[in-house]
Amino acid sequence: MEATVPGMVWLVAVQFGLYAAGWLLCARLMARERAAALHWAAFMLLLGLGFWLASERDESRSFWAYSGAGFAFLASYLALHRGLECFVHRPPDDRGHLLLLALAGVTLAILGPGAEQAPARVVISYGGGALLMLRLVLALRRPLQAEYGRRVAHLIAAPGYLLIVAVSLRALRQALDWEHAYELHRADHLSQALLFGYLVGAALFNFSFIALVTLRVLQRLHHLSRHDELTGLANRRVLDEAIEREWQRLQRTGAGFAVVMLDLDHFKQINDTHGHAAGDGVLAVTAERLREAARRTDLVARLGGEEFLVLMPATELPAALAAAERLLERLRERPCEAGGLSLGVTASAGVAVARAQDPDAQAALRRADLALYRAKSQGRDRVEAGDNP
């Protein structure tokens, strides 16, 4: 046996072990992605175990060095599959995973480590690995595309495609040449090329996983920079940008826009009586009801505290007043279920429409705020219009 082959097997085993240690550390640091990181650590650890067992192969043909290595490789692909299911928040197919794992284990146990069964063992190990990886790519292609887009999903899946091709070619060569056993530890150029491919593939897999986590973190940070964390509504930054766009459209085309400013009535009593957890629940339910009642073209934002605003493009005052009445009706029609409590909630609203002669884009908001103050002072749970012509 050439000295380079067992040395490369050891090198690949150590590399996968280091990757596994890295993902275990990530699992401690990333609470949101802990389940996926632990599975990816198991994926790397099982691969490393498989290569370590393969490096112990000799003419004594121990069961663990031959059949055990093949089982570890196949089990690693299932750990990878389950980890990605956890990452995309898809219910794991545990029954299917266990069935495949049991089938692989029984088959390899029946074949045993003998030299005469080596070709069948190679075909099952590599062919089974290709099928498991293909199953993984097909099952998770759509969830990855939905979150990251088609191009990124294909780039992330590229290491899987390469692995499918590499192990399929290995299985095919063995199937076409049953007289020679193309086992991993054999000293030939194909084994060396395959081991080198595993070295490169390991790096690509881990870069792909890191890219998935990084992209998700960046998307989450971008979302949090533009949305209210509690309610998921647009924040003041997004609202100001949208109002400025509508203001510019008003100056160009004369198409006005309306704003409805809402404030929950007696919200402080909810916090004082039932606690802030109940108050947060009421705010979340209110946000959801406002989203449901608003049009697709409307923007619903949280201004802060218990105050919300709905921006209505291309809307005149009568339509805006009618929409505000519908919003208040949606809030009062049934109690809010929050923190195990059923709490009745109402709101007051001020409505204003932007004018072409306004000094700036925020003028309509100031009039809506004054109208909201009048609604509060005149009994609450009502709509008041701003000083519009």
Contacts in CASP RR format, 6 or more apart in sequence:
PFRMAT RR
TARGET T0000
AUTHOR 0000-0000-0000
METHOD contacts of the structure
MODEL  1
MEATVPGMVWLVAVQFGLYAAGWLLCARLMARERAAALHWAAFMLLLGLG
FWLASERDESRSFWAYSGAGFAFLASYLALHRGLECFVHRPPDDRGHLLL
LALAGVTLAILGPGAEQAPARVVISYGGGALLMLRLVLALRRPLQAEYGR
RVAHLIAAPGYLLIVAVSLRALRQALDWEHAYELHRADHLSQALLFGYLV
GAALFNFSFIALVTLRVLQRLHHLSRHDELTGLANRRVLDEAIEREWQRL
QRTGAGFAVVMLDLDHFKQINDTHGHAAGDGVLAVTAERLREAARRTDLV
ARLGGEEFLVLMPATELPAALAAAERLLERLRERPCEAGGLSLGVTASAG
VAVARAQDPDAQAALRRADLALYRAKSQGRDRVEAGDNP
1 185 0 8 1.000
1 186 0 8 1.000
1 187 0 8 1.000
2 187 0 8 1.000
4 187 0 8 1.000
4 192 0 8 1.000
5 185 0 8 1.000
5 186 0 8 1.000
5 187 0 8 1.000
5 191 0 8 1.000
5 192 0 8 1.000
5 195 0 8 1.000
6 55 0 8 1.000
6 185 0 8 1.000
7 55 0 8 1.000
8 192 0 8 1.000
8 195 0 8 1.000
8 196 0 8 1.000
8 199 0 8 1.000
9 51 0 8 1.000
9 54 0 8 1.000
9 55 0 8 1.000
9 184 0 8 1.000
9 185 0 8 1.000
9 195 0 8 1.000
10 51 0 8 1.000
10 52 0 8 1.000
10 55 0 8 1.000
11 195 0 8 1.000
11 199 0 8 1.000
12 48 0 8 1.000
12 51 0 8 1.000
12 195 0 8 1.000
12 198 0 8 1.000
12 199 0 8 1.000
12 202 0 8 1.000
13 48 0 8 1.000
13 49 0 8 1.000
13 50 0 8 1.000
13 51 0 8 1.000
13 52 0 8 1.000
13 55 0 8 1.000
15 199 0 8 1.000
15 202 0 8 1.000
16 44 0 8 1.000
16 45 0 8 1.000
16 47 0 8 1.000
16 48 0 8 1.000
16 51 0 8 1.000
16 202 0 8 1.000
17 44 0 8 1.000
17 45 0 8 1.000
17 48 0 8 1.000
19 44 0 8 1.000
19 202 0 8 1.000
19 206 0 8 1.000
20 41 0 8 1.000
20 42 0 8 1.000
20 43 0 8 1.000
20 44 0 8 1.000
20 45 0 8 1.000
20 48 0 8 1.000
21 41 0 8 1.000
22 41 0 8 1.000
23 37 0 8 1.000
23 38 0 8 1.000
23 40 0 8 1.000
23 41 0 8 1.000
23 44 0 8 1.000
23 209 0 8 1.000
24 37 0 8 1.000
24 38 0 8 1.000
24 41 0 8 1.000
26 33 0 8 1.000
26 37 0 8 1.000
26 213 0 8 1.000
27 33 0 8 1.000
27 34 0 8 1.000
27 37 0 8 1.000
27 38 0 8 1.000
27 41 0 8 1.000
28 34 0 8 1.000
30 37 0 8 1.000
30 213 0 8 1.000
33 87 0 8 1.000
33 213 0 8 1.000
33 216 0 8 1.000
35 83 0 8 1.000
35 86 0 8 1.000
35 87 0 8 1.000
36 83 0 8 1.000
36 84 0 8 1.000
36 86 0 8 1.000
36 87 0 8 1.000
39 79 0 8 1.000
39 80 0 8 1.000
39 82 0 8 1.000
39 83 0 8 1.000
39 84 0 8 1.000
39 86 0 8 1.000
40 79 0 8 1.000
40 80 0 8 1.000
40 83 0 8 1.000
40 209 0 8 1.000
42 76 0 8 1.000
42 79 0 8 1.000
43 76 0 8 1.000
43 77 0 8 1.000
43 79 0 8 1.000
43 80 0 8 1.000
43 83 0 8 1.000
44 76 0 8 1.000
44 202 0 8 1.000
44 206 0 8 1.000
46 72 0 8 1.000
46 73 0 8 1.000
46 75 0 8 1.000
46 76 0 8 1.000
46 79 0 8 1.000
47 72 0 8 1.000
47 73 0 8 1.000
47 76 0 8 1.000
47 198 0 8 1.000
47 202 0 8 1.000
48 72 0 8 1.000
49 72 0 8 1.000
50 68 0 8 1.000
50 69 0 8 1.000
50 70 0 8 1.000
50 72 0 8 1.000
50 73 0 8 1.000
50 76 0 8 1.000
51 69 0 8 1.000
51 198 0 8 1.000
53 64 0 8 1.000
53 65 0 8 1.000
53 68 0 8 1.000
53 69 0 8 1.000
53 70 0 8 1.000
53 72 0 8 1.000
54 65 0 8 1.000
54 69 0 8 1.000
54 184 0 8 1.000
54 185 0 8 1.000
55 185 0 8 1.000
56 62 0 8 1.000
56 64 0 8 1.000
56 65 0 8 1.000
57 65 0 8 1.000
57 66 0 8 1.000
57 69 0 8 1.000
57 183 0 8 1.000
57 185 0 8 1.000
58 65 0 8 1.000
61 113 0 8 1.000
61 114 0 8 1.000
61 115 0 8 1.000
62 113 0 8 1.000
63 112 0 8 1.000
63 113 0 8 1.000
65 113 0 8 1.000
66 112 0 8 1.000
66 113 0 8 1.000
66 114 0 8 1.000
66 118 0 8 1.000
66 121 0 8 1.000
66 183 0 8 1.000
67 105 0 8 1.000
67 108 0 8 1.000
67 109 0 8 1.000
67 111 0 8 1.000
67 112 0 8 1.000
67 113 0 8 1.000
67 121 0 8 1.000
68 108 0 8 1.000
69 184 0 8 1.000
70 108 0 8 1.000
70 121 0 8 1.000
70 125 0 8 1.000
71 104 0 8 1.000
71 105 0 8 1.000
71 108 0 8 1.000
73 125 0 8 1.000
73 129 0 8 1.000
74 100 0 8 1.000
74 101 0 8 1.000
74 104 0 8 1.000
74 105 0 8 1.000
74 125 0 8 1.000
74 128 0 8 1.000
74 129 0 8 1.000
74 132 0 8 1.000
75 101 0 8 1.000
75 104 0 8 1.000
77 129 0 8 1.000
77 132 0 8 1.000
77 133 0 8 1.000
77 136 0 8 1.000
78 97 0 8 1.000
78 100 0 8 1.000
78 101 0 8 1.000
78 132 0 8 1.000
80 136 0 8 1.000
81 93 0 8 1.000
81 97 0 8 1.000
81 132 0 8 1.000
81 135 0 8 1.000
81 136 0 8 1.000
81 139 0 8 1.000
81 140 0 8 1.000
82 92 0 8 1.000
82 94 0 8 1.000
82 97 0 8 1.000
83 92 0 8 1.000
84 136 0 8 1.000
84 140 0 8 1.000
85 91 0 8 1.000
85 92 0 8 1.000
85 93 0 8 1.000
85 139 0 8 1.000
85 140 0 8 1.000
86 92 0 8 1.000
87 212 0 8 1.000
88 140 0 8 1.000
88 143 0 8 1.000
88 144 0 8 1.000
88 147 0 8 1.000
90 140 0 8 1.000
90 143 0 8 1.000
93 139 0 8 1.000
100 132 0 8 1.000
104 124 0 8 1.000
104 128 0 8 1.000
107 124 0 8 1.000
108 121 0 8 1.000
108 124 0 8 1.000
108 125 0 8 1.000
111 117 0 8 1.000
111 120 0 8 1.000
111 121 0 8 1.000
111 124 0 8 1.000
112 121 0 8 1.000
115 181 0 8 1.000
118 181 0 8 1.000
118 183 0 8 1.000
119 174 0 8 1.000
119 178 0 8 1.000
119 180 0 8 1.000
119 181 0 8 1.000
119 182 0 8 1.000
121 183 0 8 1.000
122 170 0 8 1.000
122 171 0 8 1.000
122 174 0 8 1.000
122 181 0 8 1.000
122 182 0 8 1.000
122 183 0 8 1.000
123 171 0 8 1.000
123 174 0 8 1.000
123 175 0 8 1.000
126 167 0 8 1.000
126 168 0 8 1.000
126 170 0 8 1.000
126 171 0 8 1.000
126 174 0 8 1.000
127 167 0 8 1.000
127 168 0 8 1.000
127 171 0 8 1.000
128 167 0 8 1.000
128 171 0 8 1.000
129 167 0 8 1.000
130 163 0 8 1.000
130 164 0 8 1.000
130 167 0 8 1.000
130 168 0 8 1.000
130 171 0 8 1.000
133 160 0 8 1.000
133 163 0 8 1.000
133 164 0 8 1.000
133 167 0 8 1.000
134 164 0 8 1.000
136 160 0 8 1.000
137 157 0 8 1.000
137 160 0 8 1.000
137 161 0 8 1.000
137 164 0 8 1.000
141 153 0 8 1.000
141 157 0 8 1.000
144 152 0 8 1.000
144 153 0 8 1.000
144 156 0 8 1.000
144 157 0 8 1.000
145 153 0 8 1.000
147 216 0 8 1.000
148 156 0 8 1.000
148 212 0 8 1.000
148 215 0 8 1.000
152 215 0 8 1.000
155 208 0 8 1.000
155 211 0 8 1.000
156 208 0 8 1.000
156 211 0 8 1.000
156 212 0 8 1.000
158 204 0 8 1.000
158 208 0 8 1.000
159 201 0 8 1.000
159 204 0 8 1.000
159 205 0 8 1.000
159 208 0 8 1.000
160 205 0 8 1.000
162 201 0 8 1.000
162 204 0 8 1.000
163 201 0 8 1.000
166 194 0 8 1.000
166 197 0 8 1.000
170 182 0 8 1.000
170 190 0 8 1.000
170 194 0 8 1.000
173 182 0 8 1.000
173 190 0 8 1.000
174 181 0 8 1.000
174 182 0 8 1.000
182 188 0 8 1.000
182 190 0 8 1.000
182 191 0 8 1.000
184 191 0 8 1.000
184 194 0 8 1.000
184 195 0 8 1.000
185 191 0 8 1.000
225 237 0 8 1.000
226 234 0 8 1.000
226 235 0 8 1.000
226 237 0 8 1.000
226 238 0 8 1.000
227 233 0 8 1.000
227 234 0 8 1.000
227 235 0 8 1.000
227 238 0 8 1.000
228 234 0 8 1.000
228 235 0 8 1.000
228 287 0 8 1.000
228 301 0 8 1.000
228 302 0 8 1.000
228 304 0 8 1.000
230 280 0 8 1.000
230 283 0 8 1.000
230 284 0 8 1.000
230 302 0 8 1.000
231 283 0 8 1.000
231 284 0 8 1.000
231 286 0 8 1.000
231 287 0 8 1.000
231 288 0 8 1.000
231 302 0 8 1.000
232 287 0 8 1.000
232 302 0 8 1.000
233 287 0 8 1.000
233 290 0 8 1.000
233 291 0 8 1.000
233 300 0 8 1.000
233 301 0 8 1.000
233 302 0 8 1.000
233 308 0 8 1.000
234 242 0 8 1.000
234 299 0 8 1.000
234 300 0 8 1.000
234 301 0 8 1.000
234 302 0 8 1.000
235 301 0 8 1.000
235 302 0 8 1.000
236 301 0 8 1.000
236 303 0 8 1.000
236 304 0 8 1.000
238 299 0 8 1.000
238 301 0 8 1.000
239 299 0 8 1.000
239 301 0 8 1.000
239 303 0 8 1.000
239 309 0 8 1.000
239 311 0 8 1.000
242 299 0 8 1.000
242 311 0 8 1.000
243 257 0 8 1.000
243 259 0 8 1.000
243 311 0 8 1.000
243 361 0 8 1.000
243 362 0 8 1.000
243 364 0 8 1.000
243 365 0 8 1.000
244 361 0 8 1.000
246 256 0 8 1.000
246 257 0 8 1.000
246 311 0 8 1.000
246 313 0 8 1.000
246 354 0 8 1.000
246 361 0 8 1.000
247 257 0 8 1.000
247 354 0 8 1.000
247 360 0 8 1.000
247 361 0 8 1.000
249 255 0 8 1.000
249 256 0 8 1.000
249 257 0 8 1.000
249 313 0 8 1.000
250 256 0 8 1.000
250 257 0 8 1.000
250 354 0 8 1.000
250 356 0 8 1.000
251 356 0 8 1.000
254 356 0 8 1.000
255 313 0 8 1.000
255 314 0 8 1.000
256 313 0 8 1.000
256 314 0 8 1.000
256 315 0 8 1.000
256 316 0 8 1.000
256 353 0 8 1.000
256 354 0 8 1.000
256 356 0 8 1.000
257 311 0 8 1.000
257 312 0 8 1.000
257 313 0 8 1.000
257 314 0 8 1.000
257 315 0 8 1.000
257 353 0 8 1.000
257 354 0 8 1.000
257 364 0 8 1.000
258 311 0 8 1.000
258 312 0 8 1.000
258 315 0 8 1.000
258 316 0 8 1.000
258 317 0 8 1.000
258 319 0 8 1.000
258 320 0 8 1.000
258 323 0 8 1.000
258 351 0 8 1.000
258 352 0 8 1.000
258 353 0 8 1.000
258 354 0 8 1.000
258 364 0 8 1.000
259 309 0 8 1.000
259 310 0 8 1.000
259 311 0 8 1.000
259 312 0 8 1.000
259 320 0 8 1.000
259 351 0 8 1.000
259 352 0 8 1.000
259 353 0 8 1.000
259 354 0 8 1.000
259 364 0 8 1.000
259 365 0 8 1.000
259 368 0 8 1.000
260 309 0 8 1.000
260 310 0 8 1.000
260 312 0 8 1.000
260 320 0 8 1.000
260 323 0 8 1.000
260 324 0 8 1.000
260 327 0 8 1.000
260 349 0 8 1.000
260 350 0 8 1.000
260 351 0 8 1.000
260 368 0 8 1.000
261 303 0 8 1.000
261 307 0 8 1.000
261 308 0 8 1.000
261 309 0 8 1.000
261 349 0 8 1.000
261 350 0 8 1.000
261 351 0 8 1.000
261 365 0 8 1.000
261 368 0 8 1.000
261 369 0 8 1.000
261 371 0 8 1.000
261 372 0 8 1.000
262 290 0 8 1.000
262 307 0 8 1.000
262 308 0 8 1.000
262 309 0 8 1.000
262 310 0 8 1.000
262 324 0 8 1.000
262 327 0 8 1.000
262 328 0 8 1.000
262 347 0 8 1.000
262 348 0 8 1.000
262 349 0 8 1.000
262 350 0 8 1.000
262 372 0 8 1.000
263 306 0 8 1.000
263 307 0 8 1.000
263 308 0 8 1.000
263 347 0 8 1.000
263 348 0 8 1.000
263 349 0 8 1.000
263 372 0 8 1.000
263 376 0 8 1.000
264 282 0 8 1.000
264 283 0 8 1.000
264 286 0 8 1.000
264 306 0 8 1.000
264 307 0 8 1.000
264 345 0 8 1.000
264 346 0 8 1.000
264 347 0 8 1.000
265 345 0 8 1.000
265 346 0 8 1.000
265 347 0 8 1.000
265 348 0 8 1.000
265 376 0 8 1.000
265 380 0 8 1.000
265 381 0 8 1.000
266 380 0 8 1.000
267 279 0 8 1.000
267 282 0 8 1.000
267 305 0 8 1.000
267 306 0 8 1.000
270 278 0 8 1.000
270 279 0 8 1.000
270 282 0 8 1.000
270 343 0 8 1.000
271 278 0 8 1.000
271 279 0 8 1.000
274 341 0 8 1.000
274 343 0 8 1.000
277 338 0 8 1.000
277 339 0 8 1.000
278 338 0 8 1.000
278 339 0 8 1.000
278 341 0 8 1.000
278 343 0 8 1.000
279 338 0 8 1.000
280 338 0 8 1.000
281 336 0 8 1.000
281 338 0 8 1.000
281 339 0 8 1.000
282 336 0 8 1.000
282 338 0 8 1.000
282 343 0 8 1.000
282 345 0 8 1.000
283 302 0 8 1.000
283 305 0 8 1.000
283 306 0 8 1.000
284 338 0 8 1.000
285 336 0 8 1.000
285 337 0 8 1.000
285 338 0 8 1.000
285 345 0 8 1.000
286 306 0 8 1.000
286 308 0 8 1.000
286 331 0 8 1.000
286 336 0 8 1.000
286 345 0 8 1.000
286 347 0 8 1.000
287 300 0 8 1.000
287 302 0 8 1.000
287 308 0 8 1.000
289 330 0 8 1.000
289 331 0 8 1.000
290 300 0 8 1.000
290 308 0 8 1.000
290 310 0 8 1.000
290 327 0 8 1.000
290 330 0 8 1.000
290 331 0 8 1.000
291 300 0 8 1.000
292 330 0 8 1.000
293 326 0 8 1.000
293 327 0 8 1.000
293 330 0 8 1.000
294 300 0 8 1.000
294 310 0 8 1.000
294 323 0 8 1.000
294 327 0 8 1.000
295 312 0 8 1.000
295 323 0 8 1.000
297 312 0 8 1.000
297 313 0 8 1.000
297 314 0 8 1.000
298 310 0 8 1.000
298 311 0 8 1.000
298 312 0 8 1.000
298 313 0 8 1.000
299 310 0 8 1.000
299 311 0 8 1.000
300 308 0 8 1.000
300 309 0 8 1.000
300 310 0 8 1.000
301 308 0 8 1.000
301 309 0 8 1.000
301 310 0 8 1.000
301 311 0 8 1.000
302 308 0 8 1.000
302 309 0 8 1.000
303 309 0 8 1.000
309 365 0 8 1.000
309 368 0 8 1.000
310 323 0 8 1.000
310 324 0 8 1.000
310 327 0 8 1.000
312 319 0 8 1.000
312 320 0 8 1.000
312 323 0 8 1.000
315 323 0 8 1.000
315 353 0 8 1.000
316 353 0 8 1.000
317 351 0 8 1.000
317 353 0 8 1.000
317 385 0 8 1.000
317 388 0 8 1.000
320 351 0 8 1.000
320 353 0 8 1.000
321 351 0 8 1.000
321 383 0 8 1.000
321 385 0 8 1.000
324 349 0 8 1.000
324 350 0 8 1.000
324 351 0 8 1.000
324 383 0 8 1.000
325 383 0 8 1.000
327 347 0 8 1.000
327 349 0 8 1.000
328 346 0 8 1.000
328 347 0 8 1.000
328 349 0 8 1.000
328 381 0 8 1.000
328 382 0 8 1.000
328 383 0 8 1.000
331 345 0 8 1.000
331 346 0 8 1.000
331 347 0 8 1.000
332 344 0 8 1.000
332 345 0 8 1.000
332 346 0 8 1.000
332 381 0 8 1.000
335 342 0 8 1.000
335 343 0 8 1.000
335 344 0 8 1.000
335 345 0 8 1.000
336 342 0 8 1.000
336 343 0 8 1.000
336 344 0 8 1.000
336 345 0 8 1.000
346 380 0 8 1.000
346 381 0 8 1.000
347 381 0 8 1.000
348 372 0 8 1.000
348 375 0 8 1.000
348 376 0 8 1.000
348 379 0 8 1.000
348 380 0 8 1.000
348 381 0 8 1.000
348 382 0 8 1.000
348 383 0 8 1.000
348 384 0 8 1.000
349 371 0 8 1.000
349 372 0 8 1.000
349 375 0 8 1.000
349 382 0 8 1.000
349 383 0 8 1.000
349 384 0 8 1.000
350 368 0 8 1.000
350 369 0 8 1.000
350 371 0 8 1.000
350 372 0 8 1.000
350 374 0 8 1.000
350 375 0 8 1.000
350 383 0 8 1.000
350 384 0 8 1.000
350 385 0 8 1.000
350 386 0 8 1.000
351 368 0 8 1.000
351 371 0 8 1.000
351 383 0 8 1.000
351 384 0 8 1.000
351 385 0 8 1.000
351 386 0 8 1.000
352 364 0 8 1.000
352 365 0 8 1.000
352 367 0 8 1.000
352 368 0 8 1.000
352 371 0 8 1.000
352 385 0 8 1.000
352 386 0 8 1.000
352 387 0 8 1.000
352 388 0 8 1.000
353 364 0 8 1.000
353 388 0 8 1.000
354 361 0 8 1.000
354 363 0 8 1.000
354 364 0 8 1.000
355 363 0 8 1.000
355 364 0 8 1.000
355 388 0 8 1.000
355 389 0 8 1.000
358 364 0 8 1.000
367 386 0 8 1.000
367 387 0 8 1.000
367 388 0 8 1.000
368 386 0 8 1.000
370 386 0 8 1.000
370 387 0 8 1.000
371 384 0 8 1.000
371 385 0 8 1.000
371 386 0 8 1.000
371 387 0 8 1.000
372 384 0 8 1.000
374 384 0 8 1.000
375 382 0 8 1.000
375 383 0 8 1.000
375 384 0 8 1.000
378 384 0 8 1.000
END
